[in-house]
Amino acid sequence: MLKVAGLVSAGLLGLSLAPAIAADDYFKGKTINVVIGGGAGDGYDIYSRFLIPHLSRHLPGNPRIIPQNMPGAGTLVAANFMYEIAPADGTAIGTVGGGTATAHLFKTPGVRVDPRNYNWIGSMNSEVGLVLAWKDTPFRTFKDVREREFVVGGSGPTSGNVMFPLVLNRVVGAKYKIIPGYRSTGDIALAMERGEVQGTSSYHYSSMITTKPHWIRDKQVYPLAQLSLIKHPLFPDVPNVQDLARNDEELQILNLIFARQSMGRPYMLPPKTPANVVAMMRTAFNVAMKDPELVAEAEKRVLDLTLPMTGEEIHTLIDKLYAYPASVIDKAIEVSDTATIGQK
């Protein structure tokens, strides 16, 4: 059974060190809002506040950039805002979950965006979601999740901590029980520590090492699986999602659904943003991501920048997702339907 990982970006190889457009003062004296789909202190918030000064330094005119948290519905609130309301002049940048890439394709309730119409700037990394069991539970491998009910927290319908466990229940025979209604991954983490749930169905490694770095170090949790088309080098013996497939049909469905992990922390401009503004923003982002100052600070702050993507690469990825055979897309829609949380 072949493991198809062709949708994963080549990352840094695609980034260009194009010179900044110093002569253009388009952003001089302006304020840019970064609309963050997560709550204060969660992964999206931490990464955005880290990126802001570096992006400002590389944008022509060095504009003031301020964060604007807009949590809700697994970053869907922010995604809809950026699509329908945010000004299309470069003064509003959004960062949302990778699930935005497939929410429209999968006909997710409440989605009013077509990701092909955004102007994607780039993604700071590709994500590896970890299935984690709290230390006091009986779960030690993913085989345990196939054999007994595993109680996990969930947030909005497009979030990985709702869609992913439903998919794994319906495709590979897992037995997740999802407790919905948590506002963010951080709230789910607290619920684990309080004993409200047994674990989480998807905690991005990049978030965990910044918000809960002691969990793995002190064996507070057990990693059961990696929800990604790639394996993180720190977990070579933990199966990734493709290892969970039992036949070729399951593998195709999982490849389509989990391709969203490749655009882990994406940034975008609204539809109809002028092309020259998009170009300036992409250039600044690409240069910032290879700036030695940013790289050194990321290492110091233990921020994972594995396999970043350019805006063009994100558009290519999304086009590939929309080009999948109709039969595979239909099956993916069926198994990822989050209209109800009840298990099938």
N, C-alpha and C positions, 0 to 999 in steps of 0.2 A: 504494500500500500504506500503510494508516494505521498510525501509530505510537501504540500505546496506552500511555499513561503514567499512567492514572487512579489506579493503586494507590499512586502516590507521595504521601506525606503533604504537607500544606500546612505542616507544621513549626511554626514559631513562632506562626503564626496560631492554632494550636489550644491554645497554652499559656495558662493563666489565672494571674493574680496574686491568687489567693484568699488571704486572710490566714491566717497560721499559727495552729494551734489551741493557743494559749498556755496555756489553762486546763487542758488535758489533760496530765497528767504520766505517761502510760502508759510512756514510754521512760526515765523518770528512773531513773538508777542501773543501767540495763541495758547490756549489751554486744551489739552487732550484728556478726555476721560477714558480710562480703561474699565470697561464694564465686565466685572468678574462674576462668573456664574456660580461660584461657591461662596460660602460664608467666611467671615473674618477668621483667620488662623488656619483654614484648611489648605490643601495642597495648591489649588488654583490661586488662592490669595497669596500664599508664600512665594510662589514662582513669579507672579505678576509684580509684586512689590520689589522683588529682586531684579527683575528685568527693567523696570521703569527708568532708573537713572542711566543705565547703559543705553537704552533706546533713545532717550532724550539727547544724550551726548552725540549720537550719530545722526540724528535728524537735522536737516538744514533749518537754521533758525533756533535750534535748541529750545523747543517749547516746554512749557510746564506740563507735566503729566501727573494726573492724580488718579488713585484707585476709587472705584465705585462698586461696592459689593451689591450684587443683585441675585441672592440665592433663591432656590425654589425649583421644584419639579425636576431635579437632576440636571440643572443648568438650562432647562427648557425656557424658563422665564427670561433669562438673559438672551438666549438664542432668538426668541420671538421679538424681543425688544430691538435687537440689532438688525433684524430683518425688516421690521415694520415702522419703527419710530426713530431710531438713532439717526442723527444728521449724516448725510453721505458726502461729507467734505473733508474727512480725515481727522475730525476732532472727536471721534468716538471709535474706539477699538474694542472688540469683544473677545473674551476667552471663555470657551465652553467645553463641554465634554466631547470626546471623540464620537459618542453616539449620535451627535448631530449629523454625521456623515451618512447614516443609514436610517434615521428616524422617519424622513419623508418617504424613502424607498420602501420601508416596512409599514407605512401607513399608521404610524404611532398616533394615538389619540392626543389632541391638543397641539400637534405640530403644525405650524403655519409657515414653515420655511422649506425651500428647496436649496440644499447645500451647494448646488452647482451655480447658484446665482450670487452667493457671497463672493467677495474678493479676499481670498485667503492670503494672509501675510506669511505664515510659517508656523511651525510647531517646535517647541523647545526640546522635545524628546519624543521617543516612542515608549509606550507604557507596557509594563508587565504587571497585570493584576494578580494578586496572590489570594488564593483561598486559604483562610487562616482559621484554625480552631483554637479556642482558649485552652490554657494548660489543664484546667480542671475537668475538661470534658473527655469522653472516651475516644475521640477521633484522632487518629495518628497518620492515616493515609487516605487517599481518595476512595479506596475500596470501601472504607467505613461509611462514606457518604452514599455509596450505592446500596448499603445493607441496612442502614437505620436512619431515621429522621434527624436532620441537621437544622437547627433553628438559627436563622440569621436575620439581621436587620436589613431593611430596604428603604429607599427614599422615593424619588420620582420615577415615572414610567420609562424615561429614556436613560436612566442611570444604569451603570453596569451591575450595581448590587441588587437590581430587580430583574433586568433582562437576562443577565448571564445565568443565574441559578434556574430561572424558568427554562431557558434553552437547554441546560444540562439535564434538567429533569426529563424533558420531553425528547431529547436526542440520545443521551447516553445512559439513561436510567438512574440518575441521581435522585436523592430523596430530601431535597431542601424544603424547609418550611419557612416562608418569608413573612416577617413581621414588618409591614409597611409603615410609612408615616414619619420616619426620621428625616430631618432637614438636610443633613450632610453626613459625610463619612466620619467626621470627627464625633458626631453624636452617636453613631453606631459603635465607634471605638469605646466611648464611655459606657455604652450599654453592655459591651462585652466585659469590661472591667467590673461592672456592677452585677454581673450575672443575669442580666435581662435576656440575653441571647447567648448562644453557644459559640458564635463566630461570625465571620463576615465572608460573603461570597465573592467579594472583589475589593481588595485594598491595594491600590497602586503602590508598588515598591517605593517610588519616588516620594510619595506622601508619607509613607510609614517611616522612612529613615529621617524625615524632618520633624514629624509630629510624635512618633513613638519609637525612637531609635533603640530603646532598651528591650523592646518586645522580642526580637530575634536574639539579641545578645544574651539576654537573661532567660531565654527559653520560656517566655510568657505565652508564646503562641507556637503552634505547629503548622508549617506550610504544607498544604495537602496537594495543591496543583497551581500551575502558572497559566493564567488566562491570557495567552498571547500566542502569536505565530512564531515567536522566538523564545529561547530560554535565556533567563538572566544568568550570567556567568557565576553568580554567587550560589545558584541553586541547581547545579548540574544533575542531581539525582531526583529532583522533584519534577513529575511529568508536566508537560505543557498541554494545551488544550487538544492539539492534534493527536497526542498519545492516548487520549481518552476515546477517540473514535474507534468503532468496532467494524466498520466497513467503509467502502469508498463514498457512498451516499452521505453518511454521517460526516465524513471528512470534508466534502464539498460544502455542506451546510455550515460547518464550524469555521471553515476558511472565510466564507462570506461574512458571517456574523462577527467574527473576532478580528477582521481586518481593521476595524475602527480603532483598535489598540495602537496601530501604527502611527496615527496622528494623536499622540497622547495629550499634549497641552497646546492646542492650536489657537492662533489669533487671526481675527478677520476684520475686514471693513464691510460696511453695508453694501448691498447691491446698488448699482448706479454711481458708485464713487468714481470720480474722474480717473482715467488711466494714469495720468502723470502723478497723481497723489498716491495711487496704489504702488507705482514704481518706486517712488521715494521711500514709502514705508517698508517695502520689501527689501530695498537696498540697505536701509538702516538696520533692519532686523538681521539680515544675513551677515553684515559686517560685525554687528554687536555679538552675534553668537560665536564668532571666531576671535573676538577681541581677547588678548591675553589677560587683560584686567578682569573681564567677566569670567573667563575660565578659572582663573586663580581664586576669585571670590566664591565661585560655585564649589570648588574643591574644599575651600575652608568651611563653607556652610553645609557641606555634605548634601548638595543638590545634584540629583542625577540628570545628566544631559545626554543620555545614551540615544544615538540615532535621531538627531533633529531632522526636520524636513523644511524645505522651502515652500513657498506658496504655490509655485508651479507643480511641485511634487504632490501636494495635497489635492490639487485639481485633477491631476492624472489618476491618483488613487481613487477618488470619488467617481470619475468617469469609468474606471474599471469595474467598480462595484455595480454601477447602473448597467453595465454591459453583460452581466452574468446571465446565463440561460433563464428563461422565464420559469421553468419548472423548479430550478434551484431557489430562485427568488421567492416563488410562491410557498415553497416548503419552509424557507427561512422566515417568511412572514407568519406562517402558521405557528411555528414553534417559538417565535419571539413575541407573540401577541401578549401585551401586558394590560389589556383592557380590564382583566380580572386577575387577581393574584392567586386564585384557586389553582391547584395543581392538576395537570392532566396526566 
